[in-house]
Amino acid sequence: GSGLMEKFRAHAQSYATNQFKRTTVTEILKEEDGNFLVRTKRRGDFEDRCIFLDMGTKPRILGIPGEVEFAGHGVAYCATCDAEFFKGKEIYVLGAGDQAIEEADYLTDFATKVSIIVLHEEGHLDCNEVAAKTAYENPKIEFIWNSTLQEIKGKDKVESLVIKNVVTGASTEVQTDGIFFFVGMIPQTDLVKDLVECDAKGYIKTNEKKETNVPGLYAIGDCTGSTMLAHVASAQGEIAAENAMNGKRSYDESTCPSCVYTSPEFAGVGLTEAKAAQMGYKYKIGKFPLKANGKALIMNNGEGVVKFVVEEESDKILGVHILGSRATDLIGEAAIAIGMGASIEDLANVIHAHPTLSEAIREGALSSIHLAIHIPNK
């Protein structure tokens, strides 16, 4: 909460080199001497040798009638921020990607029913397979296929939606208390689009050191188009700061875990099976069901699985994905293994304490080479 943030602030300000300037930057210019001139709305101008851009993203606005009008009054873009406002209510979600499906599952902890509006035909989602499976099995989630949102209606707040079937062309009005939009993000980089090189979507281009094409200008976080997670931006900030002081750090996307705090939790790192196939790898799969792990049985009746994606010839670990209790804690071991270029043998040679959930990591690895101990090997 705010108390913790104030402690963070006090800690940062305890160093003489740190200063906080609460203002709005209006322009950044590169000067002839190589320094940057930063112009602000209320604090005047500053001259700096090095700048870090952490400009973030914002939800994509589709311009559907009623969307802007009812923002904050039934139209929402953040489940973590706004879920509690819809406790005991029936709501809708627009989108079919990872964020939409994962957040829809989270929203069922609050809403009595969550209906997901999907543009594609039945069974076609753009999310990862674990999120899809979880959503399909959630009794509070309903899918509205081949459909799009046409209009949002209400007086002081959202009261109904007009949903159009893109196959039949028929429109249906439904009563609801709210609609969550999860249809992508756009970078907030307009301020520097003429200063630094961006891609076609507006994301700032960087190398593995987080350097832009402008010497002394670094970019980190969501505005670079990398995985949009807080721990990614934090790691990239560390790397950029060290490199600005002549360090030699590099960012490795393959060791970045993605975590979903549903029940049970989901976490993954490295390549998915689909991505490995797309990249042309010859791979094999190892799976270990958590119902064969004693501690998992105690914690959540053994719901979940550990899945390994392994390179066929070298036995190098390409990706690890976990659904189950404490998945977000367990994934750290897999991230270390991938970062070190570890093989299945390397991981299997590490003794894991019993009884622990981490035993399932070793068993999942062993199952990829048909040597699992506590399940039949196929």
ZIBEL-V240297 format. One record per backbone hydrogen bond with DSSP energy under -1.0 kcal/mol. NH is the residue of the N-H (numbers start at 1). CO is the residue of the C=O. If there is no record, write none. Layout:
((NH	CO) (NH	CO))
This chain:
((5	1) (6	2) (7	3) (8	4) (9	5) (10	6) (11	7) (12	8) (13	9) (15	12) (18	15) (23	21) (26	39) (27	39) (29	37) (31	35) (34	31) (36	48) (37	29) (38	46) (39	27) (40	44) (41	24) (46	38) (48	36) (51	216) (53	218) (58	186) (60	184) (67	64) (70	66) (71	68) (72	75) (73	70) (75	70) (76	179) (82	78) (83	79) (85	82) (86	83) (87	84) (88	110) (89	86) (91	113) (92	178) (93	115) (94	180) (95	117) (101	97) (102	98) (103	99) (104	100) (105	101) (106	102) (107	103) (108	104) (109	106) (110	107) (111	107) (112	89) (113	89) (114	140) (115	91) (116	142) (117	93) (118	144) (124	121) (126	96) (132	128) (133	129) (134	130) (135	131) (136	132) (137	133) (138	135) (141	138) (142	114) (144	116) (146	120) (147	118) (148	164) (150	162) (151	162) (152	65) (153	160) (158	73) (159	153) (160	153) (161	174) (162	151) (163	172) (164	148) (165	170) (166	146) (169	165) (172	163) (174	161) (176	159) (177	90) (179	74) (180	92) (181	76) (182	94) (186	58) (188	56) (189	187) (192	189) (195	192) (196	192) (199	203) (202	199) (204	223) (205	197) (207	211) (210	207) (212	217) (217	214) (218	51) (219	210) (220	53) (224	221) (225	222) (229	227) (233	229) (234	230) (235	231) (236	232) (237	233) (238	234) (239	235) (240	236) (241	237) (242	238) (243	239) (244	240) (246	243) (247	242) (251	208) (255	252) (256	253) (258	268) (260	266) (262	260) (266	260) (267	322) (268	258) (269	320) (271	318) (276	272) (277	273) (278	274) (279	275) (280	277) (281	276) (284	310) (286	308) (288	306) (290	304) (292	289) (293	290) (297	293) (298	294) (299	295) (300	296) (301	297) (302	296) (303	300) (305	323) (306	288) (307	321) (308	286) (309	319) (310	284) (311	316) (312	282) (315	311) (317	342) (318	309) (319	309) (320	269) (321	307) (322	267) (323	305) (324	265) (327	324) (329	326) (330	326) (331	327) (333	330) (335	331) (336	332) (337	333) (338	334) (339	335) (340	336) (341	338) (342	337) (344	315) (347	343) (348	344) (349	345) (350	347) (360	357) (361	358) (362	358) (363	359) (364	360) (365	361) (366	362) (367	363) (369	366) (370	367) (371	366))
